[in-house]
Amino acid sequence: MIPWLERNTPFPPVERALARPNGLLAAGADLRPARLLEAYRRGIFPWYSDGEPILWWSPDPRMVLFTGELKISRSLAKSVRNKGYKVHFDTDFSAVMDACAEPRDGQEGTWITDDMRSAYLRLHRLGHAHSVETWHDGKLQGGLYGIAIGRMFFGESMFARATDASKVALVALVREIHDRGFPLIDCQMVTRHLASLGARAIPRAEFLRRIEALVNFGLRPGSWKGFRQNADVTS
Protein backbone atom coordinates (compact mmCIF):
# COMPACT_ATOMS: atom_id res chain seq x y z
CA MET A 1 0.00 0.00 0.00
CA ILE A 2 1.12 3.56 -0.67
CA PRO A 3 0.07 6.56 1.43
CA TRP A 4 -2.58 9.04 0.34
CA LEU A 5 -1.42 12.64 0.54
CA GLU A 6 -3.72 15.48 1.52
CA ARG A 7 -2.93 19.08 0.60
CA ASN A 8 -0.50 19.61 3.49
CA THR A 9 0.72 16.03 3.97
CA PRO A 10 4.51 15.80 3.56
CA PHE A 11 6.04 13.26 1.22
CA PRO A 12 7.11 9.97 2.83
CA PRO A 13 10.79 8.99 2.67
CA VAL A 14 11.63 7.82 -0.85
CA GLU A 15 13.05 4.61 0.59
CA ARG A 16 9.42 3.54 1.10
CA ALA A 17 8.74 3.56 -2.65
CA LEU A 18 7.55 0.26 -4.09
CA ALA A 19 9.84 -2.04 -6.03
CA ARG A 20 6.89 -3.01 -8.25
CA PRO A 21 5.92 -0.83 -9.94
CA ASN A 22 9.39 0.58 -9.57
CA GLY A 23 9.40 3.81 -7.60
CA LEU A 24 5.71 4.36 -6.87
CA LEU A 25 5.76 6.32 -3.62
CA ALA A 26 2.43 8.00 -2.93
CA ALA A 27 -0.84 9.28 -4.40
CA GLY A 28 -2.94 12.39 -4.01
CA ALA A 29 -2.01 15.94 -2.97
CA ASP A 30 -1.88 18.61 -5.68
CA LEU A 31 0.29 20.21 -8.35
CA ARG A 32 0.88 23.59 -6.74
CA PRO A 33 4.30 25.10 -7.53
CA ALA A 34 5.48 24.67 -3.94
CA ARG A 35 4.49 20.98 -3.93
CA LEU A 36 6.17 20.28 -7.28
CA LEU A 37 9.40 22.05 -6.38
CA GLU A 38 9.58 20.21 -3.06
CA ALA A 39 9.07 16.93 -4.91
CA TYR A 40 11.94 17.55 -7.31
CA ARG A 41 14.25 18.63 -4.50
CA ARG A 42 13.61 15.26 -2.90
CA GLY A 43 14.02 13.21 -6.07
CA ILE A 44 10.29 12.72 -6.65
CA PHE A 45 8.19 13.50 -9.72
CA PRO A 46 4.51 13.14 -10.73
CA TRP A 47 3.44 10.72 -13.45
CA TYR A 48 -0.14 9.58 -14.00
CA SER A 49 -2.87 9.35 -16.64
CA ASP A 50 -6.31 10.91 -17.00
CA GLY A 51 -8.78 9.32 -14.61
CA GLU A 52 -6.08 8.45 -12.07
CA PRO A 53 -5.15 10.33 -8.90
CA ILE A 54 -1.83 12.14 -8.95
CA LEU A 55 0.87 9.50 -8.55
CA TRP A 56 4.35 10.33 -7.22
CA TRP A 57 7.46 8.35 -8.18
CA SER A 58 11.10 7.92 -7.19
CA PRO A 59 12.52 4.94 -9.13
CA ASP A 60 15.65 2.96 -8.25
CA PRO A 61 17.94 3.01 -10.16
CA ARG A 62 17.71 6.51 -11.61
CA MET A 63 18.67 7.41 -15.18
CA VAL A 64 20.96 10.47 -15.28
CA LEU A 65 23.19 12.24 -17.76
CA PHE A 66 26.38 13.75 -16.40
CA THR A 67 26.87 16.82 -18.55
CA GLY A 68 30.56 16.03 -19.00
CA GLU A 69 29.73 12.58 -20.40
CA LEU A 70 27.61 13.59 -23.39
CA LYS A 71 28.12 11.39 -26.45
CA ILE A 72 27.59 12.87 -29.92
CA SER A 73 27.60 10.23 -32.63
CA ARG A 74 28.86 10.88 -36.14
CA SER A 75 25.33 10.56 -37.48
CA LEU A 76 24.02 13.14 -35.00
CA ALA A 77 26.83 15.55 -35.84
CA LYS A 78 26.07 15.06 -39.52
CA SER A 79 22.37 15.80 -38.94
CA VAL A 80 23.27 19.01 -37.15
CA ARG A 81 25.57 20.18 -39.94
CA ASN A 82 23.23 19.31 -42.79
CA LYS A 83 19.69 19.87 -41.48
CA GLY A 84 19.85 23.60 -40.85
CA TYR A 85 18.42 23.37 -37.33
CA LYS A 86 18.30 26.38 -35.04
CA VAL A 87 18.03 25.97 -31.27
CA HIS A 88 16.32 28.44 -28.94
CA PHE A 89 15.48 28.47 -25.23
CA ASP A 90 12.14 29.44 -23.66
CA THR A 91 10.59 30.95 -26.79
CA ASP A 92 7.51 28.68 -26.95
CA PHE A 93 7.23 26.57 -23.82
CA SER A 94 3.53 25.80 -24.29
CA ALA A 95 4.10 24.51 -27.84
CA VAL A 96 6.82 22.16 -26.57
CA MET A 97 4.48 20.79 -23.91
CA ASP A 98 1.70 20.32 -26.45
CA ALA A 99 4.06 18.47 -28.79
CA CYS A 100 5.32 16.24 -25.97
CA ALA A 101 1.69 15.38 -25.18
CA GLU A 102 0.93 14.20 -28.72
CA PRO A 103 0.25 10.44 -29.05
CA ARG A 104 3.33 8.29 -29.65
CA ASP A 105 3.52 5.14 -31.74
CA GLY A 106 2.25 2.20 -29.73
CA GLN A 107 0.88 4.37 -26.92
CA GLU A 108 -2.66 5.30 -26.01
CA GLY A 109 -3.28 8.71 -24.47
CA THR A 110 -0.72 10.81 -22.64
CA TRP A 111 0.50 11.39 -19.10
CA ILE A 112 0.68 15.13 -19.80
CA THR A 113 -2.86 15.81 -18.66
CA ASP A 114 -4.55 19.21 -18.75
CA ASP A 115 -3.77 19.64 -15.05
CA MET A 116 -0.11 18.75 -15.63
CA ARG A 117 0.09 21.18 -18.52
CA SER A 118 -1.39 24.00 -16.41
CA ALA A 119 0.94 23.21 -13.50
CA TYR A 120 4.13 23.31 -15.59
CA LEU A 121 3.02 26.44 -17.41
CA ARG A 122 2.76 28.06 -13.98
CA LEU A 123 6.27 26.90 -13.17
CA HIS A 124 7.46 28.31 -16.48
CA ARG A 125 5.94 31.71 -15.74
CA LEU A 126 7.69 31.61 -12.35
CA GLY A 127 11.04 30.91 -14.05
CA HIS A 128 11.45 27.31 -12.86
CA ALA A 129 10.42 25.34 -15.97
CA HIS A 130 12.26 25.72 -19.27
CA SER A 131 12.05 24.57 -22.86
CA VAL A 132 14.77 23.91 -25.41
CA GLU A 133 13.44 24.07 -28.97
CA THR A 134 14.78 22.87 -32.32
CA TRP A 135 13.46 24.94 -35.23
CA HIS A 136 13.75 24.54 -39.00
CA ASP A 137 12.38 27.03 -41.53
CA GLY A 138 10.32 28.65 -38.80
CA LYS A 139 8.68 25.39 -37.69
CA LEU A 140 9.14 23.66 -34.34
CA GLN A 141 10.60 20.25 -35.14
CA GLY A 142 11.75 18.98 -31.76
CA GLY A 143 12.57 19.88 -28.21
CA LEU A 144 12.33 19.13 -24.53
CA TYR A 145 11.29 20.71 -21.25
CA GLY A 146 12.17 20.33 -17.61
CA ILE A 147 12.70 21.97 -14.25
CA ALA A 148 15.79 23.85 -13.05
CA ILE A 149 16.46 24.15 -9.31
CA GLY A 150 19.79 25.52 -8.22
CA ARG A 151 22.37 23.81 -10.44
CA MET A 152 20.23 20.77 -11.16
CA PHE A 153 18.09 20.17 -14.25
CA PHE A 154 15.24 17.66 -14.07
CA GLY A 155 14.22 16.55 -17.55
CA GLU A 156 10.55 15.83 -18.09
CA SER A 157 9.79 15.03 -21.72
CA MET A 158 11.10 15.40 -25.26
CA PHE A 159 9.71 15.04 -28.77
CA ALA A 160 10.89 14.96 -32.38
CA ARG A 161 9.08 15.58 -35.66
CA ALA A 162 12.26 15.38 -37.73
CA THR A 163 15.46 13.34 -37.66
CA ASP A 164 17.49 13.89 -34.48
CA ALA A 165 15.54 17.06 -33.60
CA SER A 166 15.09 16.11 -29.94
CA LYS A 167 18.73 15.04 -29.65
CA VAL A 168 19.87 18.38 -31.07
CA ALA A 169 17.88 20.16 -28.33
CA LEU A 170 19.40 17.94 -25.65
CA VAL A 171 22.92 18.52 -26.91
CA ALA A 172 22.36 22.29 -26.86
CA LEU A 173 20.98 22.09 -23.33
CA VAL A 174 23.91 20.00 -22.08
CA ARG A 175 26.48 22.33 -23.59
CA GLU A 176 24.77 25.42 -22.16
CA ILE A 177 24.16 24.26 -18.61
CA HIS A 178 27.54 22.50 -18.35
CA ASP A 179 29.18 25.85 -18.99
CA ARG A 180 27.01 27.31 -16.22
CA GLY A 181 28.03 24.76 -13.60
CA PHE A 182 25.24 22.18 -13.90
CA PRO A 183 26.92 18.75 -13.64
CA LEU A 184 23.84 16.53 -13.88
CA ILE A 185 20.51 16.07 -15.71
CA ASP A 186 17.82 13.82 -14.26
CA CYS A 187 16.41 11.60 -17.00
CA GLN A 188 14.09 9.67 -14.63
CA MET A 189 13.60 6.36 -16.44
CA VAL A 190 16.12 4.06 -18.15
CA THR A 191 15.81 4.22 -21.97
CA ARG A 192 18.08 3.16 -24.84
CA HIS A 193 17.51 6.53 -26.52
CA LEU A 194 19.10 8.40 -23.62
CA ALA A 195 21.77 5.75 -23.08
CA SER A 196 22.94 6.33 -26.65
CA LEU A 197 23.72 9.93 -25.65
CA GLY A 198 25.74 8.92 -22.60
CA ALA A 199 23.08 8.69 -19.91
CA ARG A 200 23.41 5.89 -17.35
CA ALA A 201 21.60 4.43 -14.38
CA ILE A 202 22.83 5.09 -10.85
CA PRO A 203 21.40 3.92 -7.51
CA ARG A 204 18.70 6.16 -6.11
CA ALA A 205 20.69 6.73 -2.93
CA GLU A 206 23.60 8.08 -4.97
CA PHE A 207 21.25 10.27 -6.99
CA LEU A 208 19.81 11.77 -3.81
CA ARG A 209 23.26 12.44 -2.40
CA ARG A 210 24.30 14.24 -5.55
CA ILE A 211 21.25 16.47 -5.89
CA GLU A 212 21.12 17.46 -2.22
CA ALA A 213 23.79 20.12 -2.69
CA LEU A 214 22.95 20.99 -6.29
CA VAL A 215 19.36 22.06 -5.59
CA ASN A 216 20.52 24.37 -2.80
CA PHE A 217 22.72 26.61 -4.94
CA GLY A 218 21.24 30.08 -4.61
CA LEU A 219 20.52 30.68 -8.30
CA ARG A 220 17.45 32.81 -8.90
CA PRO A 221 14.78 31.41 -11.21
CA GLY A 222 14.08 33.31 -14.39
CA SER A 223 13.75 33.10 -18.16
CA TRP A 224 16.41 31.31 -20.21
CA LYS A 225 15.71 33.33 -23.36
CA GLY A 226 19.12 34.94 -23.00
CA PHE A 227 20.92 31.60 -23.15
CA ARG A 228 23.21 30.97 -26.10
CA GLN A 229 21.22 30.58 -29.31
CA ASN A 230 22.01 28.28 -32.24
CA ALA A 231 24.75 26.52 -30.27
CA ASP A 232 27.33 24.69 -32.34
CA VAL A 233 26.72 21.18 -31.04
CA THR A 234 29.33 19.66 -33.34
CA SER A 235 32.31 21.29 -31.65
C-alpha positions as CSV (number, residue, x, y, z in Angstrom):
1,M,0.0,0.0,0.0
2,I,1.1,3.6,-0.7
3,P,0.1,6.6,1.4
4,W,-2.6,9.0,0.3
5,L,-1.4,12.6,0.5
6,E,-3.7,15.5,1.5
7,R,-2.9,19.1,0.6
8,N,-0.5,19.6,3.5
9,T,0.7,16.0,4.0
10,P,4.5,15.8,3.6
11,F,6.0,13.3,1.2
12,P,7.1,10.0,2.8
13,P,10.8,9.0,2.7
14,V,11.6,7.8,-0.8
15,E,13.0,4.6,0.6
16,R,9.4,3.5,1.1
17,A,8.7,3.6,-2.6
18,L,7.6,0.3,-4.1
19,A,9.8,-2.0,-6.0
20,R,6.9,-3.0,-8.3
21,P,5.9,-0.8,-9.9
22,N,9.4,0.6,-9.6
23,G,9.4,3.8,-7.6
24,L,5.7,4.4,-6.9
25,L,5.8,6.3,-3.6
26,A,2.4,8.0,-2.9
27,A,-0.8,9.3,-4.4
28,G,-2.9,12.4,-4.0
29,A,-2.0,15.9,-3.0
30,D,-1.9,18.6,-5.7
31,L,0.3,20.2,-8.4
32,R,0.9,23.6,-6.7
33,P,4.3,25.1,-7.5
34,A,5.5,24.7,-3.9
35,R,4.5,21.0,-3.9
36,L,6.2,20.3,-7.3
37,L,9.4,22.1,-6.4
38,E,9.6,20.2,-3.1
39,A,9.1,16.9,-4.9
40,Y,11.9,17.6,-7.3
41,R,14.2,18.6,-4.5
42,R,13.6,15.3,-2.9
43,G,14.0,13.2,-6.1
44,I,10.3,12.7,-6.6
45,F,8.2,13.5,-9.7
46,P,4.5,13.1,-10.7
47,W,3.4,10.7,-13.4
48,Y,-0.1,9.6,-14.0
49,S,-2.9,9.4,-16.6
50,D,-6.3,10.9,-17.0
51,G,-8.8,9.3,-14.6
52,E,-6.1,8.4,-12.1
53,P,-5.2,10.3,-8.9
54,I,-1.8,12.1,-8.9
55,L,0.9,9.5,-8.5
56,W,4.3,10.3,-7.2
57,W,7.5,8.3,-8.2
58,S,11.1,7.9,-7.2
59,P,12.5,4.9,-9.1
60,D,15.6,3.0,-8.2
61,P,17.9,3.0,-10.2
62,R,17.7,6.5,-11.6
63,M,18.7,7.4,-15.2
64,V,21.0,10.5,-15.3
65,L,23.2,12.2,-17.8
66,F,26.4,13.8,-16.4
67,T,26.9,16.8,-18.5
68,G,30.6,16.0,-19.0
69,E,29.7,12.6,-20.4
70,L,27.6,13.6,-23.4
71,K,28.1,11.4,-26.4
72,I,27.6,12.9,-29.9
73,S,27.6,10.2,-32.6
74,R,28.9,10.9,-36.1
75,S,25.3,10.6,-37.5
76,L,24.0,13.1,-35.0
77,A,26.8,15.6,-35.8
78,K,26.1,15.1,-39.5
79,S,22.4,15.8,-38.9
80,V,23.3,19.0,-37.1
81,R,25.6,20.2,-39.9
82,N,23.2,19.3,-42.8
83,K,19.7,19.9,-41.5
84,G,19.9,23.6,-40.9
85,Y,18.4,23.4,-37.3
86,K,18.3,26.4,-35.0
87,V,18.0,26.0,-31.3
88,H,16.3,28.4,-28.9
89,F,15.5,28.5,-25.2
90,D,12.1,29.4,-23.7
91,T,10.6,31.0,-26.8
92,D,7.5,28.7,-26.9
93,F,7.2,26.6,-23.8
94,S,3.5,25.8,-24.3
95,A,4.1,24.5,-27.8
96,V,6.8,22.2,-26.6
97,M,4.5,20.8,-23.9
98,D,1.7,20.3,-26.4
99,A,4.1,18.5,-28.8
100,C,5.3,16.2,-26.0
101,A,1.7,15.4,-25.2
102,E,0.9,14.2,-28.7
103,P,0.3,10.4,-29.0
104,R,3.3,8.3,-29.6
105,D,3.5,5.1,-31.7
106,G,2.3,2.2,-29.7
107,Q,0.9,4.4,-26.9
108,E,-2.7,5.3,-26.0
109,G,-3.3,8.7,-24.5
110,T,-0.7,10.8,-22.6
111,W,0.5,11.4,-19.1
112,I,0.7,15.1,-19.8
113,T,-2.9,15.8,-18.7
114,D,-4.6,19.2,-18.8
115,D,-3.8,19.6,-15.1
116,M,-0.1,18.8,-15.6
117,R,0.1,21.2,-18.5
118,S,-1.4,24.0,-16.4
119,A,0.9,23.2,-13.5
120,Y,4.1,23.3,-15.6
121,L,3.0,26.4,-17.4
122,R,2.8,28.1,-14.0
123,L,6.3,26.9,-13.2
124,H,7.5,28.3,-16.5
125,R,5.9,31.7,-15.7
126,L,7.7,31.6,-12.4
127,G,11.0,30.9,-14.1
128,H,11.5,27.3,-12.9
129,A,10.4,25.3,-16.0
130,H,12.3,25.7,-19.3
131,S,12.0,24.6,-22.9
132,V,14.8,23.9,-25.4
133,E,13.4,24.1,-29.0
134,T,14.8,22.9,-32.3
135,W,13.5,24.9,-35.2
136,H,13.7,24.5,-39.0
137,D,12.4,27.0,-41.5
138,G,10.3,28.6,-38.8
139,K,8.7,25.4,-37.7
140,L,9.1,23.7,-34.3
141,Q,10.6,20.2,-35.1
142,G,11.8,19.0,-31.8
143,G,12.6,19.9,-28.2
144,L,12.3,19.1,-24.5
145,Y,11.3,20.7,-21.3
146,G,12.2,20.3,-17.6
147,I,12.7,22.0,-14.2
148,A,15.8,23.9,-13.1
149,I,16.5,24.2,-9.3
150,G,19.8,25.5,-8.2
151,R,22.4,23.8,-10.4
152,M,20.2,20.8,-11.2
153,F,18.1,20.2,-14.3
154,F,15.2,17.7,-14.1
155,G,14.2,16.5,-17.6
156,E,10.6,15.8,-18.1
157,S,9.8,15.0,-21.7
158,M,11.1,15.4,-25.3
159,F,9.7,15.0,-28.8
160,A,10.9,15.0,-32.4
161,R,9.1,15.6,-35.7
162,A,12.3,15.4,-37.7
163,T,15.5,13.3,-37.7
164,D,17.5,13.9,-34.5
165,A,15.5,17.1,-33.6
166,S,15.1,16.1,-29.9
167,K,18.7,15.0,-29.7
168,V,19.9,18.4,-31.1
169,A,17.9,20.2,-28.3
170,L,19.4,17.9,-25.6
171,V,22.9,18.5,-26.9
172,A,22.4,22.3,-26.9
173,L,21.0,22.1,-23.3
174,V,23.9,20.0,-22.1
175,R,26.5,22.3,-23.6
176,E,24.8,25.4,-22.2
177,I,24.2,24.3,-18.6
178,H,27.5,22.5,-18.4
179,D,29.2,25.9,-19.0
180,R,27.0,27.3,-16.2
181,G,28.0,24.8,-13.6
182,F,25.2,22.2,-13.9
183,P,26.9,18.8,-13.6
184,L,23.8,16.5,-13.9
185,I,20.5,16.1,-15.7
186,D,17.8,13.8,-14.3
187,C,16.4,11.6,-17.0
188,Q,14.1,9.7,-14.6
189,M,13.6,6.4,-16.4
190,V,16.1,4.1,-18.2
191,T,15.8,4.2,-22.0
192,R,18.1,3.2,-24.8
193,H,17.5,6.5,-26.5
194,L,19.1,8.4,-23.6
195,A,21.8,5.8,-23.1
196,S,22.9,6.3,-26.7
197,L,23.7,9.9,-25.6
198,G,25.7,8.9,-22.6
199,A,23.1,8.7,-19.9
200,R,23.4,5.9,-17.3
201,A,21.6,4.4,-14.4
202,I,22.8,5.1,-10.9
203,P,21.4,3.9,-7.5
204,R,18.7,6.2,-6.1
205,A,20.7,6.7,-2.9
206,E,23.6,8.1,-5.0
207,F,21.2,10.3,-7.0
208,L,19.8,11.8,-3.8
209,R,23.3,12.4,-2.4
210,R,24.3,14.2,-5.6
211,I,21.3,16.5,-5.9
212,E,21.1,17.5,-2.2
213,A,23.8,20.1,-2.7
214,L,22.9,21.0,-6.3
215,V,19.4,22.1,-5.6
216,N,20.5,24.4,-2.8
217,F,22.7,26.6,-4.9
218,G,21.2,30.1,-4.6
219,L,20.5,30.7,-8.3
220,R,17.5,32.8,-8.9
221,P,14.8,31.4,-11.2
222,G,14.1,33.3,-14.4
223,S,13.8,33.1,-18.2
224,W,16.4,31.3,-20.2
225,K,15.7,33.3,-23.4
226,G,19.1,34.9,-23.0
227,F,20.9,31.6,-23.2
228,R,23.2,31.0,-26.1
229,Q,21.2,30.6,-29.3
230,N,22.0,28.3,-32.2
231,A,24.7,26.5,-30.3
232,D,27.3,24.7,-32.3
233,V,26.7,21.2,-31.0
234,T,29.3,19.7,-33.3
235,S,32.3,21.3,-31.7
